[in-house]
Amino acid sequence: MIETDILISGGGVAGLAAAAAFGAAGFRVLCVDPAPPVTEREAEGADLRTTALLQPSVEVLAAAGLWDRLAPHASPLWTMRIVDATGPGGAERARRDFVATDISDAPFGWNLPNWLLRREMVARLAELPGVDFRPGVATRGVLTRTGEAIVRLSDGTQAAARLLVAADGRASAVREALGIGVRTMRYGQKALAFAVTHPVPHEGVSTEIHRAGGPFTLVPLPDWQGRPSSAVVWMERGPEALRLAALPVPDFEAAMTERSAGLFGPLALASRRTVWPIISQIAERFAAERTALMAEAAHVVPPIGAQGLNMSLADLRLLLELAAAGDPGRPEALDAYHRGRWPEVQARIAGIDLLNRTSMAGMAPITDLRARGIGLIHDIAPLRRTLMRAGLGAR
Ligand SMILES: Cc1cc2nc3c(=O)[nH]c(=O)nc-3n(C[C@H](O)[C@H](O)[C@H](O)COP(=O)(O)OP(=O)(O)OC[C@H]3O[C@@H](n4cnc5c(N)ncnc54)[C@H](O)[C@@H]3O)c2cc1C
């Protein structure tokens, strides 16, 4: 039997961040994942999504000894631009800029590719003597009792941990084993995620363009092969997303340039296209005996407003704070974790669900209401600042 303080089931971006953070805080950590991390952009299975890490997340990553590794690769986000492209022929009708310097002297956040996050996180784990990362090993079964969680692993071994952290994704094996239910909302939507280059520089502006079917978002990346580059998340109804994903490259480039209202000039595809199903989901509870659910094991949101992984790092921040005050899996700590995170996550899911539904709508009354709502939020300065701070997850 392996004995450890923290067992992390799942080595996605959230699980790796948790392993580094608990390891850096001096805990013995075992992290398992059946799928070895893909750490190169061009490799088969590379995660080509990017994550806009917002200010509070950077604090968590810095404490884990990760931020110094990540900062040189990050693109700062100074402005969030929302564009209404429901004019004739998909032309721009209105735009509003939300500027980071309105609320602090730092950018809203920093954008990084997920494959690069994995590369740097795995390298960081190798520096931490208390962390044992085992790719190729899955969680198979869980038994909890007052003092520990006992986890049966796919390599035939068993591990006992004071705290079991479920970071094993939206179909979490730990959550299933413990019989914790989920509430799921489906939209019939998919997101295409890929990189582009464009002649017009992004100047640190993240641009969300609304028409129908879902937002089309460009988030700044460092230049690619000498040209300005952005990560794109393009949300559409499922069949349309699959049609776009299968188009020949010149046709796809024409379609995305049209969908971007031509704001950055002709867009050129600079990576493979990847397709992601879109749901909202929340677990009934974020904690059980000796167990905490975090990241997509606990909550999934559509990729709007860069909330998903940032909410996961907020989960991690609270778990670390509670662990610093005593036995990390004690019942009071897990209770405080559930009470501290569940209502906050539920409120964010409700907000993003509403944004997504209005962004999907193509009917004039709703698009008009959407345009007026964005204008109202933007033009009333105190409301704008409050919502910008809330979007960052500031406490
Ligand atoms: C298109 C798109 C764009 C996004 N953009 C942003 C953004 O800008 N900002 C943001 O904050 N968030 C964003 N998100 C959300 C973010 O990508 C996710 O929150 C994050 O990648 C999910 O991380 P995770 O580690 O929870 O889950 P996963 O990446 O799903 O990791 C779960 C891991 O658990 C492992 N696993 C599965 N079964 C087992 C088992 N039995 N035992 C052990 N391990 C197991 C899996 O192999 C996997 O590696 C975006 C999401 C999408 C779809």
The ligand as an SDF file (V2000), in Angstrom:
LIG
                    3D

 53 58  0  0  0  0  0  0  0  0999 V2000
  -12.7600   25.3350  -26.5680 C   0  0  0  0  0  0  0  0  0  0  0  0
  -12.4470   25.5830  -25.1280 C   0  0  0  0  0  0  0  0  0  0  0  0
  -11.7500   26.7300  -24.7300 C   0  0  0  0  0  0  0  0  0  0  0  0
  -11.4750   26.9830  -23.3760 C   0  0  0  0  0  0  0  0  0  0  0  0
  -10.8390   28.1530  -23.0150 N   0  0  0  0  0  0  0  0  0  0  0  0
  -10.6420   28.4330  -21.6930 C   0  0  0  0  0  0  0  0  0  0  0  0
  -10.0440   29.6680  -21.2630 C   0  0  0  0  0  0  0  0  0  0  0  0
   -9.6820   30.5440  -22.0520 O   0  0  0  0  0  0  0  0  0  0  0  0
   -9.8840   29.8830  -19.9230 N   0  0  0  0  0  0  0  0  0  0  0  0
  -10.2740   28.9550  -19.0040 C   0  0  0  0  0  0  0  0  0  0  0  0
  -10.1180   29.2000  -17.7930 O   0  0  0  0  0  0  0  0  0  0  0  0
  -10.8060   27.7670  -19.3760 N   0  0  0  0  0  0  0  0  0  0  0  0
  -11.0080   27.4990  -20.6940 C   0  0  0  0  0  0  0  0  0  0  0  0
  -11.5810   26.3190  -21.0800 N   0  0  0  0  0  0  0  0  0  0  0  0
  -11.8100   25.3020  -20.0690 C   0  0  0  0  0  0  0  0  0  0  0  0
  -10.5060   24.5220  -19.8150 C   0  0  0  0  0  0  0  0  0  0  0  0
   -9.9130   24.1210  -21.0330 O   0  0  0  0  0  0  0  0  0  0  0  0
  -10.8160   23.3220  -18.9810 C   0  0  0  0  0  0  0  0  0  0  0  0
  -11.3570   23.7670  -17.7560 O   0  0  0  0  0  0  0  0  0  0  0  0
   -9.6110   22.5060  -18.6860 C   0  0  0  0  0  0  0  0  0  0  0  0
   -8.8320   22.1840  -19.7850 O   0  0  0  0  0  0  0  0  0  0  0  0
  -10.1220   21.2110  -18.1150 C   0  0  0  0  0  0  0  0  0  0  0  0
   -9.1680   20.7520  -17.3280 O   0  0  0  0  0  0  0  0  0  0  0  0
   -9.3760   19.4920  -16.3710 P   0  0  0  0  0  0  0  0  0  0  0  0
   -7.9820   19.1820  -15.9380 O   0  0  0  0  0  0  0  0  0  0  0  0
  -10.4220   19.7220  -15.3640 O   0  0  0  0  0  0  0  0  0  0  0  0
   -9.9990   18.3250  -17.2790 O   0  0  0  0  0  0  0  0  0  0  0  0
   -9.2970   17.3690  -18.4330 P   0  0  0  0  0  0  0  0  0  0  0  0
   -8.3920   18.1910  -19.2430 O   0  0  0  0  0  0  0  0  0  0  0  0
  -10.4380   16.6840  -19.0370 O   0  0  0  0  0  0  0  0  0  0  0  0
   -8.4170   16.4310  -17.5490 O   0  0  0  0  0  0  0  0  0  0  0  0
   -8.9210   15.3090  -16.8990 C   0  0  0  0  0  0  0  0  0  0  0  0
   -7.8460   14.2640  -16.8620 C   0  0  0  0  0  0  0  0  0  0  0  0
   -8.3200   13.1560  -16.1030 O   0  0  0  0  0  0  0  0  0  0  0  0
   -7.8280   11.9820  -16.7010 C   0  0  0  0  0  0  0  0  0  0  0  0
   -8.6340   10.8240  -16.2940 N   0  0  0  0  0  0  0  0  0  0  0  0
   -9.7530   10.3460  -16.8900 C   0  0  0  0  0  0  0  0  0  0  0  0
  -10.1520    9.2020  -16.2490 N   0  0  0  0  0  0  0  0  0  0  0  0
   -9.2650    8.9940  -15.2330 C   0  0  0  0  0  0  0  0  0  0  0  0
   -9.1410    7.9850  -14.2320 C   0  0  0  0  0  0  0  0  0  0  0  0
   -9.9900    6.9450  -14.1440 N   0  0  0  0  0  0  0  0  0  0  0  0
   -8.1090    8.0830  -13.3480 N   0  0  0  0  0  0  0  0  0  0  0  0
   -7.2250    9.1200  -13.4160 C   0  0  0  0  0  0  0  0  0  0  0  0
   -7.3050   10.0880  -14.3640 N   0  0  0  0  0  0  0  0  0  0  0  0
   -8.3150   10.0230  -15.2520 C   0  0  0  0  0  0  0  0  0  0  0  0
   -7.8800   12.2660  -18.1980 C   0  0  0  0  0  0  0  0  0  0  0  0
   -6.9920   11.4210  -18.9120 O   0  0  0  0  0  0  0  0  0  0  0  0
   -7.4690   13.7320  -18.2560 C   0  0  0  0  0  0  0  0  0  0  0  0
   -6.0910   13.9060  -18.4790 O   0  0  0  0  0  0  0  0  0  0  0  0
  -11.8850   26.0470  -22.4050 C   0  0  0  0  0  0  0  0  0  0  0  0
  -12.5840   24.8820  -22.7830 C   0  0  0  0  0  0  0  0  0  0  0  0
  -12.9000   24.6730  -24.1240 C   0  0  0  0  0  0  0  0  0  0  0  0
  -13.7100   23.4510  -24.5170 C   0  0  0  0  0  0  0  0  0  0  0  0
  1  2  1  0
  2  3  1  0
  2 52  2  0
  3  4  2  0
  4  5  1  0
  4 50  1  0
  5  6  2  0
  6  7  1  0
  6 13  1  0
  7  8  2  0
  7  9  1  0
  9 10  1  0
 10 11  2  0
 10 12  1  0
 12 13  2  0
 13 14  1  0
 14 15  1  0
 14 50  1  0
 15 16  1  0
 16 17  1  0
 16 18  1  0
 18 19  1  0
 18 20  1  0
 20 21  1  0
 20 22  1  0
 22 23  1  0
 23 24  1  0
 24 25  2  0
 24 26  1  0
 24 27  1  0
 27 28  1  0
 28 29  2  0
 28 30  1  0
 28 31  1  0
 31 32  1  0
 32 33  1  0
 33 34  1  0
 33 48  1  0
 34 35  1  0
 35 36  1  0
 35 46  1  0
 36 37  1  0
 36 45  1  0
 37 38  2  0
 38 39  1  0
 39 40  1  0
 39 45  2  0
 40 41  1  0
 40 42  2  0
 42 43  1  0
 43 44  2  0
 44 45  1  0
 46 47  1  0
 46 48  1  0
 48 49  1  0
 50 51  2  0
 51 52  1  0
 52 53  1  0
M  END
$$$$
